[in-house]
Structure formats: C-alpha cells, structure tokens
C-alpha cells in the first residue's frame, strides 16, 4: 500500500530525515513521496514522526 503526504503538511522536514531510502523530497506546497523509490517501510507513518499527521496510506 502506498503512502501519501496530504495538504496538512507543515513542511517541517521530519519525514524527510527519517526516510531510509530518500523517497521524500520537498515539493512546492508540501513534502512529496516518490512512489518509485518508496519501499513502503512505514517509518514516516509510525512513531509520530509527522507532527501534523499529514502522512496517510492511499
């Protein structure tokens, strides 16, 4: 199951630093997940890394 960063993203960068495969990058309005790089490990979703709860399963 793929992960997505929603419009609730506050661009804090916490997901960027926790991603082990560098699948997350800074977009224009939010951070974005490159679905081709993402291994769906869930690190960005678990352990409350996102203070805005902006990362969801698609």
Phi and psi restraints in degrees (value plus and minus 20) as a CYANA .aco file:
   2 UNK   PHI    -100.0   -60.0
   2 UNK   PSI     136.8   176.8
   3 UNK   PHI    -130.4   -90.4
   3 UNK   PSI     130.9   170.9
   4 UNK   PHI    -159.3  -119.3
   4 UNK   PSI     124.8   164.8
   5 UNK   PHI    -122.3   -82.3
   5 UNK   PSI     102.4   142.4
   6 UNK   PHI    -106.5   -66.5
   6 UNK   PSI     159.0   199.0
   7 UNK   PHI     -87.2   -47.2
   7 UNK   PSI     -27.5    12.5
   8 UNK   PHI     -97.6   -57.6
   8 UNK   PSI     -26.1    13.9
   9 UNK   PHI     -76.6   -36.6
   9 UNK   PSI     112.5   152.5
  10 UNK   PHI    -124.6   -84.6
  10 UNK   PSI      -9.9    30.1
  11 UNK   PHI      35.7    75.7
  11 UNK   PSI      23.5    63.5
  12 UNK   PHI    -100.1   -60.1
  12 UNK   PSI     -44.5    -4.5
  13 UNK   PHI      69.2   109.2
  13 UNK   PSI     -19.9    20.1
  14 UNK   PHI     -82.5   -42.5
  14 UNK   PSI     -56.5   -16.5
  15 UNK   PHI     -88.9   -48.9
  15 UNK   PSI     -56.4   -16.4
  16 UNK   PHI     -78.5   -38.5
  16 UNK   PSI     -64.9   -24.9
  17 UNK   PHI     -96.4   -56.4
  17 UNK   PSI     -42.4    -2.4
  18 UNK   PHI    -110.7   -70.7
  18 UNK   PSI     -37.5     2.5
  19 UNK   PHI     -90.2   -50.2
  19 UNK   PSI      99.4   139.4
  20 UNK   PHI     -95.2   -55.2
  20 UNK   PSI     -33.5     6.5
  21 UNK   PHI    -137.7   -97.7
  21 UNK   PSI      -6.7    33.3
  22 UNK   PHI      34.7    74.7
  22 UNK   PSI      23.3    63.3
  23 UNK   PHI    -108.1   -68.1
  23 UNK   PSI     -28.9    11.1
  24 UNK   PHI    -127.4   -87.4
  24 UNK   PSI     113.3   153.3
  25 UNK   PHI    -158.8  -118.8
  25 UNK   PSI     143.9   183.9
  26 UNK   PHI    -100.2   -60.2
  26 UNK   PSI     102.7   142.7
  27 UNK   PHI    -117.5   -77.5
  27 UNK   PSI    -189.4  -149.4
  28 UNK   PHI     -89.2   -49.2
  28 UNK   PSI     -69.1   -29.1
  29 UNK   PHI    -127.8   -87.8
  29 UNK   PSI     -45.4    -5.4
  30 UNK   PHI    -164.2  -124.2
  30 UNK   PSI     151.3   191.3
  31 UNK   PHI     -95.6   -55.6
  31 UNK   PSI     134.5   174.5
  32 UNK   PHI    -151.4  -111.4
  32 UNK   PSI     132.7   172.7
  33 UNK   PHI    -127.4   -87.4
  33 UNK   PSI     104.2   144.2
  34 UNK   PHI     -98.9   -58.9
  34 UNK   PSI      88.9   128.9
  35 UNK   PHI     -85.1   -45.1
  35 UNK   PSI     -43.6    -3.6
  36 UNK   PHI     -95.6   -55.6
  36 UNK   PSI     -49.0    -9.0
  37 UNK   PHI    -109.7   -69.7
  37 UNK   PSI     -49.1    -9.1
  38 UNK   PHI     -82.8   -42.8
  38 UNK   PSI     108.8   148.8
  39 UNK   PHI    -116.8   -76.8
  39 UNK   PSI     -17.3    22.7
  40 UNK   PHI      39.6    79.6
  40 UNK   PSI      18.8    58.8
  41 UNK   PHI     -92.8   -52.8
  41 UNK   PSI     -45.8    -5.8
  42 UNK   PHI      66.8   106.8
  42 UNK   PSI     -17.0    23.0
  43 UNK   PHI     -79.2   -39.2
  43 UNK   PSI     -56.2   -16.2
  44 UNK   PHI     -89.3   -49.3
  44 UNK   PSI     -45.3    -5.3
  45 UNK   PHI    -111.5   -71.5
  45 UNK   PSI     -48.9    -8.9
  46 UNK   PHI    -112.7   -72.7
  46 UNK   PSI     150.2   190.2
  47 UNK   PHI      38.7    78.7
  47 UNK   PSI       3.3    43.3
  48 UNK   PHI      34.2    74.2
  48 UNK   PSI      21.3    61.3
  49 UNK   PHI     -90.2   -50.2
  49 UNK   PSI     -48.7    -8.7
  50 UNK   PHI    -116.8   -76.8
  50 UNK   PSI      92.3   132.3
  51 UNK   PHI     -89.4   -49.4
  51 UNK   PSI     -38.4     1.6
  52 UNK   PHI    -119.1   -79.1
  52 UNK   PSI     -19.8    20.2
  53 UNK   PHI      33.4    73.4
  53 UNK   PSI      22.5    62.5
  54 UNK   PHI    -110.3   -70.3
  54 UNK   PSI     -24.9    15.1
  55 UNK   PHI    -120.0   -80.0
  55 UNK   PSI     107.1   147.1
  56 UNK   PHI    -154.0  -114.0
  56 UNK   PSI     141.0   181.0
  57 UNK   PHI    -102.8   -62.8
  57 UNK   PSI     117.6   157.6
